[in-house]
């Protein structure tokens, strides 16, 4: 999802190169689909307030998705380790329709994930909550006008984010007693663990642009 970039033409050029080399299967320029996605979800930039910039890529991705499930990682998040967590998670979600979202544990904070859960299984901590950093969802659940609800508990999200995507999803889930399953045996890491993330990103893209590391260092 290409979003919030100054030079869309240049970024698109490199995205095409990544497709040609088999590193990507597809890319989407978010601005090209934003208006139709907002109409579909019965939203507007004004309704999202400051949250528009934090939400539009997620909304477009859900709108365009045609597979049964959608797995999302934010652009500044990567899995911390190799782990085949999806088969167990899909099986768990299929057996538990009340579970609308699944994710890896965030930043190795397994104790925190446990404390926020209502119950646990061998593989999951289950409870309320939602984060836009990492989520696996059934497309049919999220490709619907569900983003207009509010909940007092959802006001915990940062004020600077306005009525952002994750806040509205959290409100919808809480209002309808929907749950999330957090996989308890693997984690993803956020950009605040910058050194680890940098290493992973540079390794991932060095095949595309040999000078990536130098350009990254020049900007750091």
N, C-alpha and C positions, 0 to 999 in steps of 0.2 A: 504494500500500500504506500504510494508516494504521496506525501502530505507534508505541509508546512516546510517547503523548501523554496529557496529564492530562485533558483535556476532550474525550472522543471525540464527544460529541453536537454540540459546536460545530464541530469539524473536519469531521464528516460533513455538517453543514449546508452548509458552504462547498464541500465536494466535490460535493454534489448541484448546487449552483449552477454549478460548473465544468462538470459534465456538461450541464446545461441550455444553457449558452452555447457548447458545442462544444469546450471546451478539454481535456476529458477524455472518454473513451468509457466508462470504468468505474472504480470504486474498490472496494477491499476493506478491511474492518476485520480486521486480522490475528488478533486474539484470537478471533474467531468461528470460525476454521478451524484454530487451532493444534493442538488435540488430535487431530483427524482426520489432519492432516498428519504429526504425530509417529508415530501408529500406522502409517500407510502406510509411512513410512521406517524403521520399527522402531527408533525413538529415544525418548528421554525427556528431560525437563529436567535430570534428574540426570546423564545421560550427557554432555550438552553443557556441564555445569558453568556457569561464568561466561559461557560462550559463547552461552547461550540467547538473551539479549537482542540479541546481534549476529547471530543466525542464523535466528530464527523467521520473520521477514518473507521472507527468501530461500527458506526451505523451503516456506512457504505459497504463494509465487508459483510455484514449480516444480510443486507439487502441483496447483494449480488450472489451470495452463496446458494448453491443448488445441490450440495451434498447433504446427507442426512445429519452430519455433525460438522461443527466448525471448531477448530483448535486455533487459538489466538495467543501469540506472544507480543507484548509491546516491543517497540523498536529498541528500547534500552534494557531488555530482559532476555536472558538466555538460560537454557537448562544448565545446571551446575555439573551434571554428570550424565553418562549414558544410562538409561533405564527404560525398559520396555513396560511402561506403566499404562499404556493405552488399552491393551486387551482386557486387563482386569477392571479398568475404569469403565469401559463401555459395557462390560457384563454387569457391573454394579448398577450403572444408571438404568440399564434395561430392566433390571429386576426391581428397581426402586423409582417409580415415576415421580415421586415427590422430590427427588434429587434432580435439580435443573442445571446444576453447574458442577464441574469438577476442575481441580487444579493441583499442581504440585505445591508442596510447602514453599513458603516464601523465605528466601535468604537464610536457609538452614534453621529457621526459628520453629523447631518442632514443638518445643514446650509451649510457645505462644499459640500455635495452631491447636494444640490439645486443649489449652485453657479456654479457647473460644468455641470449642465444640460442645454439642449436646450429648453425643455418644461416640463410641469408636468401634471399629472392627479391626480385623487383622491387618487390613491395608489402608483404612481411611479414618480420618477424623471428620465427623459429620455434624453440621450445625448451620447457623445463619451466617451471612456475609457474602461479599462479592468484591473482587478486585479486577480492574481492567489490565493488570500486568500479565496475567496468564489465566485463560479459561477455556474449557471444553464444554460446548453446549449443543443441545439438539437444535438444529436450525429452525424447525417448525415452531419451537417455543419462543424463539427470539425474533423471528421474522414475522412480527405482528405488532400492532400498535399498543405496546405495553409500557411505553416510556413516559407516561403522563402522571404517574402516581407519586405520592409523597408519604413519608413515614418520619415520625419524630426521631427514631433511632438512626435514620439515614442522615440526619443533620450533622453527624460526626465527621463527615467528609470535609476537607479543607475549604474554607470560604472562597479562596481565590479560584477554585474550580467551578464556581457557579452551579448550575443545574446539570452537571456533567453526566455522561453515560453511566458510569459505575454507581453513582448515587441514585439514579433513577431505577437501575436494575435492582439494586439493593432494596429500595422501597417496594418495588413490585414483588420481590421474593418474600419479604417480611409480611406484607399485607395478605399474601395468599399462602403463607406457611410453607413456602418452597425452601429447599435446603441445598447446600453445597457439600461436596465430598472433597476433602483435601488429602491427597496421597501422602502417606506418612513415611515413606521410605526413600524419597528423593526430593530434590529442591530445585528451584530456579533462583538466579541471582539478578538483582537490580543494579543499575548503573552506579549506585553509591559504592559498590565494590568494584571500583573502576579498573583497578589493575588486572583483576581476573577477567572482566568483561573485555578490556582492550586486547588481552592476549587471545581470547577466543575469536573476537571479530577480525583481528589481523590475520589469524590463521585461516579463517573462513574465506577471506577475500584476497589473500595474497596471490591466489592463482589467477584472479582477474587482473589485478593491477600490481605489478611487482613493486611499485614505488609507494604503495598504500601506507606503509609504516612511516616513511619519511614525511608524507603529507600529514599523517595523524600527529606526529611529533611536532611538526611546525605549527599546528593549530592548538596543541595542548598548552 
